């Protein structure tokens, strides 16, 4: 379970979300990204997963999490 300071840090972080079909890129608060991406894809792309977290950021997050869990 995250502590208050960890929750505050998460709330302050933004990630880049891209949608190649709409030719858009935006910054979203980390805690709202999943819901916002899903809503965009549902509304604009019939639910197909077109908009997503920037692949570079997604790879970096996966690496950090794997290191944190001692998987690397």
N, C-alpha and C positions, 0 to 999 in steps of 0.2 A: 504494500500500500504506500502511495506517495505521501510525503510529508507536505505541510503547507508550503514550505519554501520550494520544494520540487514542483508542486502544482503551480505555484506562481511563475516559476521559470518556464514551464510548459505553456502556460497561457500567454506569455510574452513572446514566444517564438512564432515566426511565420515561415511558411514554406511556399515554394513556387509551384503553381499548378499550371499546366499547359493543356491547350486543346488545339491540336493541329487542324481539325476540321473547321473550327471557328477562327483560326489564326489568332488566338488570344493566349496571353500569359498573365497571371495575376498572383499576388501575394495573399495568402490566407492565414489566419491564426491556426496553429496546429490543431487545436481542439475542435475547430469547426470544419476542417478540410474534408474529412470523409463524408460528412453529411452534405456539404456544399457540392462536392464532386458528383455524388450520387444524384442529387437533385438536378444538376446541370445535365448529366447524361440522360436521365429520365425524360427531361423536358425537351432537350435539343437533339438527342440522338437515339430516341426510342429505347433507352435503357442500355444501349451498347457502350462499353467502357472505352470511350474515346478520350475524354478529358481525364487526366491523371496527374499525380505528383511528378514533377520533373524527374526524368530517369536518373540523372546524375545525383540528385538529392536522395532519391529512393535507394540507390546503391550505397551511398554514404551512410544513410540511416541503418541499412541492413548490416553494414560492416561494424558500425558502432555497437549495435545491439548484440551482434554475434561476439564481439570482443568482450562486452560487458557480461555476457553469459558464459564466458570462457569456452566458446565454441571454435575459436580460431587460435 
